[in-house]
Amino acid sequence: MGIDGVIEPIYFLITSIGFALLSFINYKKSGKTLETIYLSILTIFFIVCFIILNFY
C-alpha cells in the first residue's frame, strides 16, 4: 500500500458497512429523520462504487 493514486475497492465496502451501522443506530435512536435518509443514501452510493470498481 502506497500513495500512488489507486483506491482499493475494499475501502468502499468498509465505509459502506460503517454508514449502514450508523444509519441503523440513528434510525433506532431518532426514527426516520433527514440524517437517517442521508446516511442510507451514502450507504447505497458506496456499495454501488464498490460494485463498479470490482466488476467493471
All heavy atoms as atom14 arrays in JSON, in Angstrom:
{
  "sequence": "MGIDGVIEPIYFLITSIGFALLSFINYKKSGKTLETIYLSILTIFFIVCFIILNFY",
  "atom14_mask": [
    [1, 1, 1, 1, 1, 1, 1, 1, 0, 0, 0, 0, 0, 0],
    [1, 1, 1, 1, 0, 0, 0, 0, 0, 0, 0, 0, 0, 0],
    [1, 1, 1, 1, 1, 1, 1, 1, 0, 0, 0, 0, 0, 0],
    [1, 1, 1, 1, 1, 1, 1, 1, 0, 0, 0, 0, 0, 0],
    [1, 1, 1, 1, 0, 0, 0, 0, 0, 0, 0, 0, 0, 0],
    [1, 1, 1, 1, 1, 1, 1, 0, 0, 0, 0, 0, 0, 0],
    [1, 1, 1, 1, 1, 1, 1, 1, 0, 0, 0, 0, 0, 0],
    [1, 1, 1, 1, 1, 1, 1, 1, 1, 0, 0, 0, 0, 0],
    [1, 1, 1, 1, 1, 1, 1, 0, 0, 0, 0, 0, 0, 0],
    [1, 1, 1, 1, 1, 1, 1, 1, 0, 0, 0, 0, 0, 0],
    [1, 1, 1, 1, 1, 1, 1, 1, 1, 1, 1, 1, 0, 0],
    [1, 1, 1, 1, 1, 1, 1, 1, 1, 1, 1, 0, 0, 0],
    [1, 1, 1, 1, 1, 1, 1, 1, 0, 0, 0, 0, 0, 0],
    [1, 1, 1, 1, 1, 1, 1, 1, 0, 0, 0, 0, 0, 0],
    [1, 1, 1, 1, 1, 1, 1, 0, 0, 0, 0, 0, 0, 0],
    [1, 1, 1, 1, 1, 1, 0, 0, 0, 0, 0, 0, 0, 0],
    [1, 1, 1, 1, 1, 1, 1, 1, 0, 0, 0, 0, 0, 0],
    [1, 1, 1, 1, 0, 0, 0, 0, 0, 0, 0, 0, 0, 0],
    [1, 1, 1, 1, 1, 1, 1, 1, 1, 1, 1, 0, 0, 0],
    [1, 1, 1, 1, 1, 0, 0, 0, 0, 0, 0, 0, 0, 0],
    [1, 1, 1, 1, 1, 1, 1, 1, 0, 0, 0, 0, 0, 0],
    [1, 1, 1, 1, 1, 1, 1, 1, 0, 0, 0, 0, 0, 0],
    [1, 1, 1, 1, 1, 1, 0, 0, 0, 0, 0, 0, 0, 0],
    [1, 1, 1, 1, 1, 1, 1, 1, 1, 1, 1, 0, 0, 0],
    [1, 1, 1, 1, 1, 1, 1, 1, 0, 0, 0, 0, 0, 0],
    [1, 1, 1, 1, 1, 1, 1, 1, 0, 0, 0, 0, 0, 0],
    [1, 1, 1, 1, 1, 1, 1, 1, 1, 1, 1, 1, 0, 0],
    [1, 1, 1, 1, 1, 1, 1, 1, 1, 0, 0, 0, 0, 0],
    [1, 1, 1, 1, 1, 1, 1, 1, 1, 0, 0, 0, 0, 0],
    [1, 1, 1, 1, 1, 1, 0, 0, 0, 0, 0, 0, 0, 0],
    [1, 1, 1, 1, 0, 0, 0, 0, 0, 0, 0, 0, 0, 0],
    [1, 1, 1, 1, 1, 1, 1, 1, 1, 0, 0, 0, 0, 0],
    [1, 1, 1, 1, 1, 1, 1, 0, 0, 0, 0, 0, 0, 0],
    [1, 1, 1, 1, 1, 1, 1, 1, 0, 0, 0, 0, 0, 0],
    [1, 1, 1, 1, 1, 1, 1, 1, 1, 0, 0, 0, 0, 0],
    [1, 1, 1, 1, 1, 1, 1, 0, 0, 0, 0, 0, 0, 0],
    [1, 1, 1, 1, 1, 1, 1, 1, 0, 0, 0, 0, 0, 0],
    [1, 1, 1, 1, 1, 1, 1, 1, 1, 1, 1, 1, 0, 0],
    [1, 1, 1, 1, 1, 1, 1, 1, 0, 0, 0, 0, 0, 0],
    [1, 1, 1, 1, 1, 1, 0, 0, 0, 0, 0, 0, 0, 0],
    [1, 1, 1, 1, 1, 1, 1, 1, 0, 0, 0, 0, 0, 0],
    [1, 1, 1, 1, 1, 1, 1, 1, 0, 0, 0, 0, 0, 0],
    [1, 1, 1, 1, 1, 1, 1, 0, 0, 0, 0, 0, 0, 0],
    [1, 1, 1, 1, 1, 1, 1, 1, 0, 0, 0, 0, 0, 0],
    [1, 1, 1, 1, 1, 1, 1, 1, 1, 1, 1, 0, 0, 0],
    [1, 1, 1, 1, 1, 1, 1, 1, 1, 1, 1, 0, 0, 0],
    [1, 1, 1, 1, 1, 1, 1, 1, 0, 0, 0, 0, 0, 0],
    [1, 1, 1, 1, 1, 1, 1, 0, 0, 0, 0, 0, 0, 0],
    [1, 1, 1, 1, 1, 1, 0, 0, 0, 0, 0, 0, 0, 0],
    [1, 1, 1, 1, 1, 1, 1, 1, 1, 1, 1, 0, 0, 0],
    [1, 1, 1, 1, 1, 1, 1, 1, 0, 0, 0, 0, 0, 0],
    [1, 1, 1, 1, 1, 1, 1, 1, 0, 0, 0, 0, 0, 0],
    [1, 1, 1, 1, 1, 1, 1, 1, 0, 0, 0, 0, 0, 0],
    [1, 1, 1, 1, 1, 1, 1, 1, 0, 0, 0, 0, 0, 0],
    [1, 1, 1, 1, 1, 1, 1, 1, 1, 1, 1, 0, 0, 0],
    [1, 1, 1, 1, 1, 1, 1, 1, 1, 1, 1, 1, 0, 0]
  ],
  "atom14_positions": [
    [[0.84, -1.18, 0.0], [0.0, 0.0, 0.0], [0.89, 1.24, 0.0], [1.78, 1.39, 0.82], [-0.88, -0.02, 1.26], [-1.8, 1.16, 1.37], [-2.88, 0.95, 2.77], [-2.79, 2.57, 3.46], [0.0, 0.0, 0.0], [0.0, 0.0, 0.0], [0.0, 0.0, 0.0], [0.0, 0.0, 0.0], [0.0, 0.0, 0.0], [0.0, 0.0, 0.0]],
    [[0.63, 2.12, -0.93], [1.39, 3.34, -1.01], [0.53, 4.47, -1.52], [-0.65, 4.3, -1.81], [0.0, 0.0, 0.0], [0.0, 0.0, 0.0], [0.0, 0.0, 0.0], [0.0, 0.0, 0.0], [0.0, 0.0, 0.0], [0.0, 0.0, 0.0], [0.0, 0.0, 0.0], [0.0, 0.0, 0.0], [0.0, 0.0, 0.0], [0.0, 0.0, 0.0]],
    [[1.15, 5.61, -1.65], [0.42, 6.76, -2.17], [0.7, 6.82, -3.67], [1.6, 7.52, -4.13], [0.87, 8.04, -1.45], [0.67, 7.9, 0.05], [0.07, 9.24, -1.96], [1.23, 9.05, 0.86], [0.0, 0.0, 0.0], [0.0, 0.0, 0.0], [0.0, 0.0, 0.0], [0.0, 0.0, 0.0], [0.0, 0.0, 0.0], [0.0, 0.0, 0.0]],
    [[-0.06, 6.07, -4.44], [0.14, 6.03, -5.88], [-1.13, 6.36, -6.65], [-1.19, 6.16, -7.85], [0.69, 4.67, -6.3], [-0.22, 3.53, -5.88], [-1.22, 3.77, -5.19], [0.1, 2.38, -6.24], [0.0, 0.0, 0.0], [0.0, 0.0, 0.0], [0.0, 0.0, 0.0], [0.0, 0.0, 0.0], [0.0, 0.0, 0.0], [0.0, 0.0, 0.0]],
    [[-2.17, 6.87, -5.98], [-3.39, 7.27, -6.66], [-4.39, 6.16, -6.86], [-5.41, 6.37, -7.49], [0.0, 0.0, 0.0], [0.0, 0.0, 0.0], [0.0, 0.0, 0.0], [0.0, 0.0, 0.0], [0.0, 0.0, 0.0], [0.0, 0.0, 0.0], [0.0, 0.0, 0.0], [0.0, 0.0, 0.0], [0.0, 0.0, 0.0], [0.0, 0.0, 0.0]],
    [[-4.13, 4.97, -6.35], [-5.04, 3.84, -6.51], [-5.87, 3.68, -5.24], [-5.32, 3.61, -4.14], [-4.27, 2.54, -6.81], [-5.23, 1.36, -6.9], [-3.48, 2.69, -8.08], [0.0, 0.0, 0.0], [0.0, 0.0, 0.0], [0.0, 0.0, 0.0], [0.0, 0.0, 0.0], [0.0, 0.0, 0.0], [0.0, 0.0, 0.0], [0.0, 0.0, 0.0]],
    [[-7.19, 3.67, -5.4], [-8.08, 3.46, -4.26], [-8.53, 2.01, -4.29], [-9.1, 1.54, -5.29], [-9.3, 4.4, -4.33], [-8.84, 5.85, -4.33], [-10.25, 4.14, -3.18], [-9.96, 6.84, -4.56], [0.0, 0.0, 0.0], [0.0, 0.0, 0.0], [0.0, 0.0, 0.0], [0.0, 0.0, 0.0], [0.0, 0.0, 0.0], [0.0, 0.0, 0.0]],
    [[-8.25, 1.3, -3.23], [-8.66, -0.1, -3.16], [-10.18, -0.2, -2.97], [-10.75, 0.55, -2.18], [-7.95, -0.79, -2.0], [-6.46, -0.87, -2.15], [-6.02, -1.74, -3.3], [-6.68, -2.74, -3.58], [-5.0, -1.4, -3.91], [0.0, 0.0, 0.0], [0.0, 0.0, 0.0], [0.0, 0.0, 0.0], [0.0, 0.0, 0.0], [0.0, 0.0, 0.0]],
    [[-10.84, -1.12, -3.67], [-12.3, -1.26, -3.55], [-12.76, -1.66, -2.14], [-13.88, -1.32, -1.75], [-12.64, -2.35, -4.56], [-11.51, -2.36, -5.51], [-10.31, -1.95, -4.74], [0.0, 0.0, 0.0], [0.0, 0.0, 0.0], [0.0, 0.0, 0.0], [0.0, 0.0, 0.0], [0.0, 0.0, 0.0], [0.0, 0.0, 0.0], [0.0, 0.0, 0.0]],
    [[-11.91, -2.35, -1.38], [-12.34, -2.81, -0.06], [-12.62, -1.62, 0.86], [-13.44, -1.71, 1.78], [-11.28, -3.77, 0.55], [-11.84, -4.5, 1.75], [-10.03, -3.02, 0.91], [-12.91, -5.51, 1.42], [0.0, 0.0, 0.0], [0.0, 0.0, 0.0], [0.0, 0.0, 0.0], [0.0, 0.0, 0.0], [0.0, 0.0, 0.0], [0.0, 0.0, 0.0]],
    [[-11.97, -0.47, 0.6], [-12.24, 0.72, 1.41], [-13.68, 1.19, 1.24], [-14.3, 1.67, 2.18], [-11.28, 1.86, 1.06], [-9.83, 1.54, 1.34], [-8.82, 2.06, 0.55], [-9.47, 0.72, 2.39], [-7.49, 1.78, 0.8], [-8.14, 0.42, 2.66], [-7.16, 0.96, 1.85], [-5.85, 0.67, 2.11], [0.0, 0.0, 0.0], [0.0, 0.0, 0.0]],
    [[-14.2, 1.07, 0.02], [-15.59, 1.45, -0.22], [-16.54, 0.51, 0.51], [-17.57, 0.93, 1.03], [-15.9, 1.45, -1.72], [-15.32, 2.63, -2.44], [-14.13, 2.52, -3.11], [-15.98, 3.84, -2.42], [-13.59, 3.6, -3.76], [-15.45, 4.94, -3.08], [-14.25, 4.82, -3.75], [0.0, 0.0, 0.0], [0.0, 0.0, 0.0], [0.0, 0.0, 0.0]],
    [[-16.21, -0.78, 0.55], [-17.05, -1.74, 1.25], [-17.04, -1.48, 2.75], [-18.09, -1.48, 3.4], [-16.59, -3.17, 0.95], [-17.42, -4.29, 1.58], [-18.84, -4.26, 1.04], [-16.78, -5.63, 1.33], [0.0, 0.0, 0.0], [0.0, 0.0, 0.0], [0.0, 0.0, 0.0], [0.0, 0.0, 0.0], [0.0, 0.0, 0.0], [0.0, 0.0, 0.0]],
    [[-15.86, -1.24, 3.31], [-15.76, -0.97, 4.74], [-16.51, 0.31, 5.11], [-17.23, 0.36, 6.11], [-14.28, -0.88, 5.15], [-13.61, -2.26, 5.02], [-14.12, -0.35, 6.56], [-12.11, -2.23, 5.14], [0.0, 0.0, 0.0], [0.0, 0.0, 0.0], [0.0, 0.0, 0.0], [0.0, 0.0, 0.0], [0.0, 0.0, 0.0], [0.0, 0.0, 0.0]],
    [[-16.38, 1.34, 4.28], [-17.07, 2.59, 4.54], [-18.58, 2.42, 4.43], [-19.33, 2.98, 5.25], [-16.59, 3.67, 3.56], [-15.16, 3.74, 3.59], [-17.16, 5.02, 3.91], [0.0, 0.0, 0.0], [0.0, 0.0, 0.0], [0.0, 0.0, 0.0], [0.0, 0.0, 0.0], [0.0, 0.0, 0.0], [0.0, 0.0, 0.0], [0.0, 0.0, 0.0]],
    [[-19.05, 1.65, 3.47], [-20.5, 1.44, 3.34], [-21.06, 0.65, 4.51], [-22.17, 0.93, 4.97], [-20.83, 0.74, 2.02], [-20.32, -0.58, 2.02], [0.0, 0.0, 0.0], [0.0, 0.0, 0.0], [0.0, 0.0, 0.0], [0.0, 0.0, 0.0], [0.0, 0.0, 0.0], [0.0, 0.0, 0.0], [0.0, 0.0, 0.0], [0.0, 0.0, 0.0]],
    [[-20.29, -0.29, 5.04], [-20.74, -1.02, 6.23], [-20.81, -0.07, 7.42], [-21.76, -0.12, 8.21], [-19.8, -2.21, 6.52], [-19.96, -3.28, 5.45], [-20.06, -2.81, 7.89], [-18.92, -4.38, 5.49], [0.0, 0.0, 0.0], [0.0, 0.0, 0.0], [0.0, 0.0, 0.0], [0.0, 0.0, 0.0], [0.0, 0.0, 0.0], [0.0, 0.0, 0.0]],
    [[-19.84, 0.82, 7.54], [-19.86, 1.81, 8.6], [-21.06, 2.74, 8.5], [-21.74, 3.03, 9.5], [0.0, 0.0, 0.0], [0.0, 0.0, 0.0], [0.0, 0.0, 0.0], [0.0, 0.0, 0.0], [0.0, 0.0, 0.0], [0.0, 0.0, 0.0], [0.0, 0.0, 0.0], [0.0, 0.0, 0.0], [0.0, 0.0, 0.0], [0.0, 0.0, 0.0]],
    [[-21.36, 3.2, 7.28], [-22.53, 4.06, 7.1], [-23.82, 3.3, 7.38], [-24.79, 3.88, 7.9], [-22.57, 4.64, 5.68], [-21.65, 5.82, 5.49], [-20.86, 5.9, 4.35], [-21.58, 6.84, 6.41], [-20.02, 6.99, 4.15], [-20.74, 7.92, 6.22], [-19.97, 7.99, 5.08], [0.0, 0.0, 0.0], [0.0, 0.0, 0.0], [0.0, 0.0, 0.0]],
    [[-23.86, 2.01, 7.03], [-25.06, 1.22, 7.32], [-25.28, 1.08, 8.82], [-26.42, 1.21, 9.31], [-24.94, -0.15, 6.66], [0.0, 0.0, 0.0], [0.0, 0.0, 0.0], [0.0, 0.0, 0.0], [0.0, 0.0, 0.0], [0.0, 0.0, 0.0], [0.0, 0.0, 0.0], [0.0, 0.0, 0.0], [0.0, 0.0, 0.0], [0.0, 0.0, 0.0]],
    [[-24.2, 0.85, 9.56], [-24.32, 0.76, 11.01], [-24.76, 2.1, 11.61], [-25.62, 2.13, 12.5], [-23.0, 0.32, 11.62], [-22.61, -1.14, 11.42], [-21.2, -1.39, 11.92], [-23.59, -2.05, 12.11], [0.0, 0.0, 0.0], [0.0, 0.0, 0.0], [0.0, 0.0, 0.0], [0.0, 0.0, 0.0], [0.0, 0.0, 0.0], [0.0, 0.0, 0.0]],
    [[-24.18, 3.18, 11.13], [-24.57, 4.5, 11.63], [-26.02, 4.82, 11.33], [-26.73, 5.37, 12.17], [-23.67, 5.57, 11.03], [-22.27, 5.69, 11.6], [-21.47, 6.72, 10.81], [-22.34, 6.1, 13.06], [0.0, 0.0, 0.0], [0.0, 0.0, 0.0], [0.0, 0.0, 0.0], [0.0, 0.0, 0.0], [0.0, 0.0, 0.0], [0.0, 0.0, 0.0]],
    [[-26.48, 4.48, 10.13], [-27.87, 4.76, 9.79], [-28.82, 3.9, 10.61], [-29.9, 4.36, 11.02], [-28.12, 4.57, 8.29], [-27.89, 3.23, 7.91], [0.0, 0.0, 0.0], [0.0, 0.0, 0.0], [0.0, 0.0, 0.0], [0.0, 0.0, 0.0], [0.0, 0.0, 0.0], [0.0, 0.0, 0.0], [0.0, 0.0, 0.0], [0.0, 0.0, 0.0]],
    [[-28.43, 2.66, 10.89], [-29.27, 1.8, 11.73], [-29.36, 2.34, 13.16], [-30.44, 2.41, 13.74], [-28.71, 0.37, 11.73], [-29.48, -0.57, 12.61], [-30.73, -1.03, 12.23], [-28.96, -0.98, 13.83], [-31.45, -1.9, 13.04], [-29.66, -1.83, 14.65], [-30.91, -2.3, 14.26], [0.0, 0.0, 0.0], [0.0, 0.0, 0.0], [0.0, 0.0, 0.0]],
    [[-28.21, 2.76, 13.71], [-28.2, 3.31, 15.06], [-29.02, 4.61, 15.12], [-29.8, 4.82, 16.05], [-26.75, 3.55, 15.52], [-26.05, 2.21, 15.74], [-26.7, 4.38, 16.8], [-24.55, 2.32, 15.93], [0.0, 0.0, 0.0], [0.0, 0.0, 0.0], [0.0, 0.0, 0.0], [0.0, 0.0, 0.0], [0.0, 0.0, 0.0], [0.0, 0.0, 0.0]],
    [[-28.85, 5.44, 14.11], [-29.6, 6.7, 14.07], [-31.09, 6.45, 13.91], [-31.91, 7.17, 14.49], [-29.07, 7.58, 12.94], [-29.55, 9.01, 13.05], [-29.92, 9.44, 14.13], [-29.53, 9.72, 11.96], [0.0, 0.0, 0.0], [0.0, 0.0, 0.0], [0.0, 0.0, 0.0], [0.0, 0.0, 0.0], [0.0, 0.0, 0.0], [0.0, 0.0, 0.0]],
    [[-31.46, 5.44, 13.12], [-32.88, 5.12, 12.94], [-33.49, 4.63, 14.24], [-34.62, 4.99, 14.58], [-33.04, 4.07, 11.84], [-34.47, 3.67, 11.6], [-35.32, 4.52, 10.9], [-34.96, 2.47, 12.05], [-36.64, 4.17, 10.68], [-36.28, 2.1, 11.84], [-37.11, 2.95, 11.14], [-38.42, 2.61, 10.92], [0.0, 0.0, 0.0], [0.0, 0.0, 0.0]],
    [[-32.75, 3.79, 14.98], [-33.26, 3.29, 16.26], [-33.39, 4.42, 17.29], [-34.29, 4.41, 18.11], [-32.34, 2.2, 16.82], [-32.46, 0.88, 16.12], [-33.83, 0.3, 16.39], [-33.92, -1.1, 15.83], [-35.23, -1.68, 16.02], [0.0, 0.0, 0.0], [0.0, 0.0, 0.0], [0.0, 0.0, 0.0], [0.0, 0.0, 0.0], [0.0, 0.0, 0.0]],
    [[-32.45, 5.38, 17.22], [-32.43, 6.45, 18.21], [-33.5, 7.51, 17.95], [-34.23, 7.9, 18.85], [-31.06, 7.12, 18.23], [-30.88, 8.15, 19.33], [-29.5, 8.79, 19.26], [-29.59, 9.96, 18.31], [-28.39, 10.77, 18.26], [0.0, 0.0, 0.0], [0.0, 0.0, 0.0], [0.0, 0.0, 0.0], [0.0, 0.0, 0.0], [0.0, 0.0, 0.0]],
    [[-33.62, 7.95, 16.7], [-34.48, 9.1, 16.42], [-35.49, 8.87, 15.3], [-36.16, 9.81, 14.89], [-33.61, 10.32, 16.08], [-32.81, 10.04, 14.96], [0.0, 0.0, 0.0], [0.0, 0.0, 0.0], [0.0, 0.0, 0.0], [0.0, 0.0, 0.0], [0.0, 0.0, 0.0], [0.0, 0.0, 0.0], [0.0, 0.0, 0.0], [0.0, 0.0, 0.0]],
    [[-35.6, 7.67, 14.81], [-36.59, 7.39, 13.77], [-36.13, 7.85, 12.4], [-34.94, 8.04, 12.15], [0.0, 0.0, 0.0], [0.0, 0.0, 0.0], [0.0, 0.0, 0.0], [0.0, 0.0, 0.0], [0.0, 0.0, 0.0], [0.0, 0.0, 0.0], [0.0, 0.0, 0.0], [0.0, 0.0, 0.0], [0.0, 0.0, 0.0], [0.0, 0.0, 0.0]],
    [[-37.1, 8.04, 11.52], [-36.79, 8.38, 10.13], [-36.61, 9.89, 10.01], [-37.56, 10.64, 9.82], [-37.93, 7.9, 9.23], [-37.65, 7.98, 7.77], [-38.78, 7.38, 6.98], [-38.48, 7.41, 5.5], [-39.59, 6.85, 4.73], [0.0, 0.0, 0.0], [0.0, 0.0, 0.0], [0.0, 0.0, 0.0], [0.0, 0.0, 0.0], [0.0, 0.0, 0.0]],
    [[-35.36, 10.33, 10.14], [-35.05, 11.75, 10.03], [-34.25, 11.98, 8.76], [-33.9, 11.05, 8.03], [-34.24, 12.22, 11.25], [-33.01, 11.47, 11.29], [-35.0, 12.01, 12.55], [0.0, 0.0, 0.0], [0.0, 0.0, 0.0], [0.0, 0.0, 0.0], [0.0, 0.0, 0.0], [0.0, 0.0, 0.0], [0.0, 0.0, 0.0], [0.0, 0.0, 0.0]],
    [[-33.94, 13.24, 8.52], [-33.16, 13.6, 7.35], [-31.76, 13.0, 7.41], [-31.21, 12.56, 6.39], [-33.07, 15.13, 7.24], [-32.41, 15.7, 6.0], [-33.18, 15.29, 4.75], [-32.33, 17.2, 6.1], [0.0, 0.0, 0.0], [0.0, 0.0, 0.0], [0.0, 0.0, 0.0], [0.0, 0.0, 0.0], [0.0, 0.0, 0.0], [0.0, 0.0, 0.0]],
    [[-31.2, 12.93, 8.61], [-29.86, 12.35, 8.77], [-29.86, 10.86, 8.45], [-28.91, 10.35, 7.84], [-29.34, 12.56, 10.19], [-29.02, 14.0, 10.51], [-30.23, 14.77, 11.01], [-31.28, 14.14, 11.22], [-30.11, 15.99, 11.18], [0.0, 0.0, 0.0], [0.0, 0.0, 0.0], [0.0, 0.0, 0.0], [0.0, 0.0, 0.0], [0.0, 0.0, 0.0]],
    [[-30.91, 10.16, 8.86], [-31.01, 8.72, 8.57], [-31.11, 8.48, 7.06], [-30.45, 7.58, 6.53], [-32.24, 8.12, 9.27], [-32.2, 8.48, 10.65], [-32.26, 6.62, 9.15], [0.0, 0.0, 0.0], [0.0, 0.0, 0.0], [0.0, 0.0, 0.0], [0.0, 0.0, 0.0], [0.0, 0.0, 0.0], [0.0, 0.0, 0.0], [0.0, 0.0, 0.0]],
    [[-31.9, 9.3, 6.38], [-32.04, 9.16, 4.93], [-30.7, 9.46, 4.24], [-30.29, 8.75, 3.32], [-33.15, 10.09, 4.42], [-34.5, 9.63, 4.98], [-33.19, 10.13, 2.9], [-35.62, 10.6, 4.77], [0.0, 0.0, 0.0], [0.0, 0.0, 0.0], [0.0, 0.0, 0.0], [0.0, 0.0, 0.0], [0.0, 0.0, 0.0], [0.0, 0.0, 0.0]],
    [[-30.01, 10.49, 4.72], [-28.71, 10.84, 4.15], [-27.7, 9.71, 4.32], [-26.97, 9.36, 3.38], [-28.21, 12.14, 4.79], [-26.85, 12.57, 4.33], [-26.65, 13.06, 3.05], [-25.74, 12.49, 5.18], [-25.4, 13.46, 2.62], [-24.49, 12.89, 4.76], [-24.33, 13.37, 3.48], [-23.09, 13.76, 3.07], [0.0, 0.0, 0.0], [0.0, 0.0, 0.0]],
    [[-27.63, 9.14, 5.51], [-26.71, 8.04, 5.76], [-27.07, 6.81, 4.92], [-26.18, 6.1, 4.43], [-26.69, 7.68, 7.24], [-25.99, 8.68, 8.16], [-26.26, 8.33, 9.61], [-24.5, 8.68, 7.89], [0.0, 0.0, 0.0], [0.0, 0.0, 0.0], [0.0, 0.0, 0.0], [0.0, 0.0, 0.0], [0.0, 0.0, 0.0], [0.0, 0.0, 0.0]],
    [[-28.35, 6.56, 4.71], [-28.77, 5.44, 3.88], [-28.37, 5.66, 2.42], [-27.93, 4.72, 1.74], [-30.28, 5.24, 3.98], [-30.65, 5.0, 5.31], [0.0, 0.0, 0.0], [0.0, 0.0, 0.0], [0.0, 0.0, 0.0], [0.0, 0.0, 0.0], [0.0, 0.0, 0.0], [0.0, 0.0, 0.0], [0.0, 0.0, 0.0], [0.0, 0.0, 0.0]],
    [[-28.51, 6.88, 1.95], [-28.11, 7.2, 0.57], [-26.6, 7.03, 0.42], [-26.12, 6.5, -0.6], [-28.56, 8.61, 0.19], [-30.09, 8.65, 0.05], [-27.91, 9.08, -1.1], [-30.66, 10.03, -0.11], [0.0, 0.0, 0.0], [0.0, 0.0, 0.0], [0.0, 0.0, 0.0], [0.0, 0.0, 0.0], [0.0, 0.0, 0.0], [0.0, 0.0, 0.0]],
    [[-25.83, 7.47, 1.42], [-24.38, 7.27, 1.36], [-24.01, 5.79, 1.36], [-23.07, 5.38, 0.67], [-23.7, 7.98, 2.54], [-23.52, 9.48, 2.42], [-22.9, 10.03, 3.7], [-22.66, 9.82, 1.24], [0.0, 0.0, 0.0], [0.0, 0.0, 0.0], [0.0, 0.0, 0.0], [0.0, 0.0, 0.0], [0.0, 0.0, 0.0], [0.0, 0.0, 0.0]],
    [[-24.74, 4.99, 2.13], [-24.5, 3.55, 2.14], [-24.69, 2.96, 0.75], [-23.84, 2.22, 0.25], [-25.46, 2.86, 3.14], [-25.27, 3.42, 4.43], [-25.23, 1.36, 3.17], [0.0, 0.0, 0.0], [0.0, 0.0, 0.0], [0.0, 0.0, 0.0], [0.0, 0.0, 0.0], [0.0, 0.0, 0.0], [0.0, 0.0, 0.0], [0.0, 0.0, 0.0]],
    [[-25.8, 3.3, 0.11], [-26.09, 2.79, -1.23], [-25.04, 3.27, -2.23], [-24.55, 2.49, -3.07], [-27.51, 3.21, -1.66], [-28.54, 2.52, -0.76], [-27.75, 2.89, -3.12], [-29.94, 3.07, -0.9], [0.0, 0.0, 0.0], [0.0, 0.0, 0.0], [0.0, 0.0, 0.0], [0.0, 0.0, 0.0], [0.0, 0.0, 0.0], [0.0, 0.0, 0.0]],
    [[-24.65, 4.54, -2.12], [-23.66, 5.1, -3.04], [-22.32, 4.37, -2.93], [-21.71, 4.02, -3.94], [-23.48, 6.59, -2.76], [-22.4, 7.24, -3.58], [-22.59, 7.47, -4.92], [-21.2, 7.61, -3.0], [-21.6, 8.06, -5.68], [-20.2, 8.2, -3.75], [-20.41, 8.43, -5.09], [0.0, 0.0, 0.0], [0.0, 0.0, 0.0], [0.0, 0.0, 0.0]],
    [[-21.86, 4.11, -1.71], [-20.57, 3.45, -1.53], [-20.63, 1.98, -1.94], [-19.64, 1.44, -2.43], [-20.07, 3.62, -0.1], [-19.32, 4.9, 0.12], [-20.0, 6.08, 0.38], [-17.95, 4.93, 0.04], [-19.32, 7.25, 0.57], [-17.25, 6.12, 0.23], [-17.94, 7.28, 0.49], [0.0, 0.0, 0.0], [0.0, 0.0, 0.0], [0.0, 0.0, 0.0]],
    [[-21.78, 1.32, -1.75], [-21.91, -0.07, -2.23], [-21.87, -0.11, -3.75], [-21.22, -0.98, -4.34], [-23.2, -0.71, -1.68], [-23.04, -0.97, -0.18], [-23.53, -2.0, -2.41], [-24.31, -1.47, 0.49], [0.0, 0.0, 0.0], [0.0, 0.0, 0.0], [0.0, 0.0, 0.0], [0.0, 0.0, 0.0], [0.0, 0.0, 0.0], [0.0, 0.0, 0.0]],
    [[-22.53, 0.85, -4.4], [-22.5, 0.92, -5.87], [-21.08, 1.19, -6.36], [-20.63, 0.57, -7.33], [-23.5, 1.99, -6.37], [-23.27, 2.3, -7.83], [-24.92, 1.53, -6.14], [0.0, 0.0, 0.0], [0.0, 0.0, 0.0], [0.0, 0.0, 0.0], [0.0, 0.0, 0.0], [0.0, 0.0, 0.0], [0.0, 0.0, 0.0], [0.0, 0.0, 0.0]],
    [[-20.36, 2.08, -5.68], [-18.96, 2.33, -6.05], [-18.11, 1.08, -5.9], [-17.27, 0.77, -6.74], [-18.38, 3.46, -5.2], [-19.03, 5.08, -5.61], [0.0, 0.0, 0.0], [0.0, 0.0, 0.0], [0.0, 0.0, 0.0], [0.0, 0.0, 0.0], [0.0, 0.0, 0.0], [0.0, 0.0, 0.0], [0.0, 0.0, 0.0], [0.0, 0.0, 0.0]],
    [[-18.34, 0.32, -4.83], [-17.61, -0.93, -4.62], [-17.88, -1.92, -5.75], [-16.96, -2.53, -6.28], [-18.0, -1.52, -3.28], [-17.45, -2.9, -3.04], [-16.11, -3.09, -2.77], [-18.29, -4.01, -3.08], [-15.61, -4.37, -2.56], [-17.8, -5.28, -2.87], [-16.44, -5.46, -2.62], [0.0, 0.0, 0.0], [0.0, 0.0, 0.0], [0.0, 0.0, 0.0]],
    [[-19.15, -2.06, -6.12], [-19.52, -2.99, -7.18], [-18.91, -2.57, -8.51], [-18.38, -3.38, -9.26], [-21.05, -3.12, -7.26], [-21.58, -3.84, -6.02], [-21.49, -3.84, -8.51], [-23.09, -3.81, -5.87], [0.0, 0.0, 0.0], [0.0, 0.0, 0.0], [0.0, 0.0, 0.0], [0.0, 0.0, 0.0], [0.0, 0.0, 0.0], [0.0, 0.0, 0.0]],
    [[-18.96, -1.26, -8.8], [-18.41, -0.77, -10.05], [-16.9, -1.0, -10.11], [-16.37, -1.45, -11.13], [-18.74, 0.72, -10.23], [-20.23, 0.88, -10.58], [-17.89, 1.35, -11.33], [-20.72, 2.3, -10.6], [0.0, 0.0, 0.0], [0.0, 0.0, 0.0], [0.0, 0.0, 0.0], [0.0, 0.0, 0.0], [0.0, 0.0, 0.0], [0.0, 0.0, 0.0]],
    [[-16.2, -0.74, -9.03], [-14.74, -0.92, -9.03], [-14.34, -2.4, -9.11], [-13.27, -2.71, -9.65], [-14.13, -0.3, -7.78], [-14.03, 1.23, -7.79], [-13.53, 1.72, -6.45], [-13.11, 1.7, -8.9], [0.0, 0.0, 0.0], [0.0, 0.0, 0.0], [0.0, 0.0, 0.0], [0.0, 0.0, 0.0], [0.0, 0.0, 0.0], [0.0, 0.0, 0.0]],
    [[-15.17, -3.28, -8.59], [-14.82, -4.69, -8.61], [-15.2, -5.41, -9.88], [-14.46, -6.27, -10.35], [-15.47, -5.42, -7.43], [-14.56, -5.5, -6.24], [-13.36, -5.34, -6.36], [-15.14, -5.74, -5.09], [0.0, 0.0, 0.0], [0.0, 0.0, 0.0], [0.0, 0.0, 0.0], [0.0, 0.0, 0.0], [0.0, 0.0, 0.0], [0.0, 0.0, 0.0]],
    [[-16.33, -5.06, -10.47], [-16.88, -5.91, -11.53], [-16.95, -5.25, -12.88], [-17.43, -5.85, -13.84], [-18.26, -6.41, -11.13], [-18.24, -7.19, -9.83], [-18.86, -6.7, -8.69], [-17.57, -8.4, -9.73], [-18.84, -7.41, -7.5], [-17.53, -9.11, -8.57], [-18.17, -8.61, -7.44], [0.0, 0.0, 0.0], [0.0, 0.0, 0.0], [0.0, 0.0, 0.0]],
    [[-16.45, -4.02, -13.03], [-16.47, -3.39, -14.35], [-15.1, -2.97, -14.77], [-14.2, -2.83, -14.04], [-17.4, -2.17, -14.38], [-18.85, -2.53, -14.33], [-19.62, -2.29, -13.21], [-19.45, -3.14, -15.42], [-20.95, -2.63, -13.16], [-20.79, -3.49, -15.37], [-21.53, -3.22, -14.25], [-22.85, -3.57, -14.22], [0.0, 0.0, 0.0], [0.0, 0.0, 0.0]]
  ]
}
